[in-house]
Amino acid sequence: MNKTTKIVIGIIVAIVVIGGIWYRVNKKPTTLTTKEPIKIGATLPLTGSLAYKGVFEKNGVELAADEINSLGGINGKRLQLIVEDNEGDPNKAVTGVMKLVNIDNVLVVLSAFTPLTQAIAPIVVEKNKVLIYQSSVSSIAQSSDNIFKDYYNMDDVGRMLVKAAYKEGIKSVALLIPLYQWGEDFKRGAEKEAQKLGMDIKIIEIYDPSATDLKSNILKIKEKNPEAILSTNLEKHNIMMMKALYDLNFLNIRLFGVELLHENINKDPISIEVMNKTKAVSNWFYFDPSSTDLKTKNFVENYKKRYNKEPSADAAYFYDDVYILADVLKICDSKNLINSECIISELKKIKDYPGVAGKVTFNNDGVSYRPLRFFQFINGKWYPYEISED
């Protein structure tokens, strides 16, 4: 090989290398094709009393779907999101899901809240679709391979709040729970841990979720004179509980509650005073809008830019779920297996997925594990509160 030939070959090699580098640097997301889109549906309370969560959930799903499509969708196929407003009514949830599975022919349905999810679960299973829901009740997921839960478990929270009370030297408590399955789960976890630690549960007060006042329930608890109240309530019932404690001047007690960090509770002057007096302790989601994690920061920035508000944990959970689904669908599509069996199989393989709301792992029952955080209310502010799992 003469010198001239070597020079020519060298130039060709250089051009190929430089061209490869240029391609990788300037490569754009895969262009969406005109093929049939891959459809996912959601039934969420966008109006009504539960809209304070539902709107955030829709925003999280919507943002994730649009971002995924901007990056090429599912191997070039568009991810189509169809959302039905159930208004917080199980009957309307059923109507909306019948449309999603029979007319829209979605592959996956997203849902939230236990009563709404319980109403639609049989329909989704009968049609051999996949359901992913936000609720603290695991039994819905455990009832079918087609169903997956991504939320914390209420029995774990009941157990951990008993541990928190025990840490504070408390020996007797009362339980205040609604007539819901997740109230029963909370009770089960609390009772089991209380028995283990030798804590006395003086009274278990169960109220009707349609109640507009909890004063009679709190009065019964007051008569038993426990050292603390352990409660699990919806946001509106938490505010009712605070008012009843305030009106009955029952403030010489400790309060350990579920999800007391909701914005409306912390805007209510009576609730603030009660939480201050009782040094309230509460669980909260692992999602932290102020996190320095790059993935979480980008999510928060994009959400605020689009919706002009800070995202909630509910938005973050569904945002993660849609991205998990996208990864699963890409795998199934590459195998030409866009069906429920493949989606179910791949979802059960998800271990330590790095979500914006903490790592996500699904077990064989379709129940997710996500880390939780706990906080204590002191002088008008929430501060991190450590509870050992040991």
N, C-alpha and C positions, 0 to 999 in steps of 0.2 A: 504494500500500500504506500503510494507516494505521498509527499507532503501536502499537495493540493487536495487530494482525496480526503486526507485526515481533517483538513480545515473545513471542507464542505460538510463532512459528517458531524463535526463539532458544532457547526452553525445550526444544522438540522436538529440535533439533540437539544441545543439551547432554546431553539424556537418551541420545541415540543414541551420542554420543562416550563418555560415562561408562560406558554399558552395554558398549561394545566393549572398553574398558580392563578392566572387571571380568571380562569373559569371558576375555580373554587371560591375566590374572593368575591366575584361578581354574580355568582349563581343566585337566582331568584327563586322564591317558593314555587313549588309545582303549580302549574296553572290548573284551575278547576275545569273538569271536562263537562260535556253536556249529558253525561250518563245520568241515569236515575239517581236522585239523591238518597242518602241514607237518613231515615227519619227517626227522631226520638221525640217523645211527647212528655208533657208535664201537666199535672193537675195541681194547682196551687191556689191558696186563698188570696186573690189580688184585691178583693173588696171584702167588707165585713169585719168582724171583730178580730180576725186572725191575720188581717192584711199587714200588721206591723212586722210580721215575719215573712209572709208570702211575697211581698214586693221585693224584698231583699233577695229572696231565693230566686225569683225570676231574673233579677238583674245578674246574679252570679252565673246562672245557666246561660243566659243570653250573651254575656261578655265572653265566656269561654268558647261558646259555639262560633261567635264571630271571629275570635282570634284564631281558632283552629282553621276556619275557612280561609282566612287571610294567609295562612301558611300552607295552603294546598289541600285542606280538608282531609278526607280519608282516602289516601292514595289517589288524590285527584278528584274524588267524588265529594260533592257538597254535603255537609252535615246540616240537615234541615230540622229546625226546632219548631214544634207546634205546642203552644201553651193554652190550656183551658182554665178559666177562672171558676173555681168551685164555690166561692163565696164563704168558705168554711162550713159548708153544708154537705154531709155524707151523701145525700141523695143526688145533689148536683155533681158531686165528684163522680158518682157512678155513671151519670148521664154523659159527662165529659169523657170519661175513660172508654165508654162504649163507642163513642165517636172515634177516639184515638186509635183503638185497636181494630174496629170493624170498617171504618171509612178511610181514615188516614193511613192505616196499616203501619203504625210505628213499630219498631223493633223493641224499644225500651220505653218504660214509663217512669217518670220521676214523681215522687209524692212526698208530703210532709204531714206531720201530726198523726197521732195514733188512730183516733176514730175515723179520720178520712182514709187513711191507708188500709185499715181493717175492712172498710166498706168496698174498696176496689180490688183488694188482693185476689179474691176468688175469680174475678173476671179476667185479670191479667194471667193467672195461672191456667185457667180453662183455655185461653187463646194461645197458650204456650209462648207468651212474651216474657220479658224480663222486667222486674220492678226493683228500683232502688229508692229507698225512702229515708227521711230524716225523722227519727223518733227514738226515744230512750227505751222502747219496749222491743226486746229481742225475739219474742215468741213468734212474731209475724214472719220474720226471716227464717226461723227454725222450722216453720210449717211446710216449706217448699224449697226445692233447689232453685226455682226461678226467682226467688226473692232475696234481696240484699239490703242490709241496714247499715247506714253510715251515720252514726251519732254515738254519744256516750251511753252507757248502760245505767239505768236508774237504780238498780239494786247496788251497784258499785258506789253510787253517790250516797245512798242511805248508809252504807257501811262506813264510808269515809267520814261522813258528818258525825256519826257516833264516835269514831276515833278522835275527831276534833274536840268533841265535848269531853271525852275522857281525858284528853291532853290538858284540858282546862280544869280538871279536878272535879267535874260534874258527875254526880252519882245517880241522879234521877231525871228523867225527861218525859215529855209528852210528844206524841206524833200527831201532826195535823196534815191530813191527806185528802185529795178529792176521790170521788167514786169513779176512778179511771184505772185501767190496767197498769199504767205507769205508777200510779199511787200505790197499788198493791206491790209492785216490784220494789219500790222505795221501802215500803214497810217490811218486806221480806229481808232485804239487805240489812236494814237497821236492827230488826229483831235478832237476826243471826249474830251480828257483831256485839249487840248489847248483852246477849246471853254469854258470849265468849268472854266479855270484859267484866261481867257481874254488875251491869248497869240496870237499874230499875226503870221500866217503862210504865209510868203510872196510869196513863190513859192513851188510847188511840182514838182520835176524833176524826171521823170520816164525814165529809160534807158533799152535798149534791152540787155538781158543777154549774147548775143553773142558779145557784144562790146569789143573791145580791147584797148579802150582809153576812159576815162571819162572827158577829158579836156573841150569839148564843153558843157557838162552838168554843170561842175563846173563854167565855164565862165558865163553861164546864171544865176547861183545862185549868183555869185559875183556882177553882175549888179544890183541885187535886194537889195544888201547890208544888209543881215540879220545879227543878232548878233551871230547866231549859226547854225550849220548844224546837223540835226538828220538823221542818215543813217542806213540802214540795207542792208548788202551786203554779198556775199560769200567771202571767204578769198582772192581770186585773185582780186575781184573787190574792196575790201578794199585797197589792195596795189595800184591798179590803181587810186583810189580816192586820196590816200596820194600823189602819184606822181603828179597828176593834181594840187592839192593844193600847192605843192612845186614849180612846174614849173610856176604857175601863181602868185606866191608870195602872196597867199591868206592865210596868217597865223595869221592875226589879228582877228581871229574868234574862237569861241569855237566849239568843236567837241564832239558829243554824238553818239556813234556808237554801233552796235551789234557785239558781239564776236570779239573784237579787241585783245584779249589776245592770239590768235592763235600763235603758235611758229614761223611760217614763217614771219608773220607781225612783230614780235618782234626781228627778225634777220635782217630785212631790214633797212639799215641806214637812208634812206629817211623817211620811216614810223616812225622811232624812233624820228627823228627831228620834224616831223609834230606833232606827239602826244605830244611831250614836249611843243612845242609852243602853241598848242591849249588846253593844259591841259585836254586831252581826258578823257571822262568818258564812261565806257562800262559795259554791263551786262556780267555775266559769270555763269557757272554752279555751283551748290551747292557742287559738288564733289571736295574734297580737298585731294590731294595725301599726304599731310603732317599731315592729321588728326590723332589724338590720339585714335579715336574710334577703338576698337579691330577688329571689322569686316572689317572696311576699311583698317586698317593696314595689316591684313592678305591678303586681296585682292591685295594690292599694292605690298607686298613682293612676293607673288606667281606669279603675273604678271611679275614683273621684273626678277625673277628667270627664268621664262619660255621664255620670249621674249627679255630679255636684254634691256628693255627700260621702261620708266615710263608710266603707262596707262593714256589714255585721258578720259574725261567725257563720250565720246561716247562709249568707251569700258565698263565703269562702268554702264551706263544705260542698255545696253544689258545684261551685267552680272547679274544685278538685275532682269531683265525681265525673263531670263531663270530660275533663282531660284524661282521666283513667279510662273512661269509655272509649275515647278516641284512640288511645293506644291499643286497647283490646280489639276494636273494630278494624284497625289497620292490620293486625295479626290475622284476624279471621278473613278479611278481604284478600290478603295475600295468599291464603289457602283456598280461596273461592268458597268459603264457608260462612257467609254472612247469615247466620241463623242463631237461634237461642241457645242451642247446645254448645256451640263454640264460644259464645259470649259468656255463658255460665262457667264453662271450663276455665277460660282465661281470667275471669274476675277472681276466681278462687285461688289463682296463682299470685295475686297481688300481695306482695310483702314489702313493708317499709317504703311504700311509694312516697316520695318527697313532696307532700302537698303544701299549699300556702297556710294550711291550718294544722300543721304537724304531719308526721308520718302516718300512713294508712296501711293497715293490714287486714285482709279478710280471712276468716277461718273457714273451715269446711261447711259450717252452718250458714255462711253468708253474712256473718256478723262482723262488723269492723271493730278494730281497736284503734283509738286515738287517745293521746295523753290529755289529761285534765289539769287545770290550775285551780287553786283556792285563794280566796282573799278575805281580809278582815276590814270592817268599816271602823275607822278611828278618826275622830275630829273632822267628820265630813268628807273623808277620802278613803278610797279602797287601797289597801296595801297587801302585797303578797303574803300568804299564810302557808307555812309548811306543815304538811301532814305526812308522817312516815307510813309507807306501805307495810312495814315490818309488824 
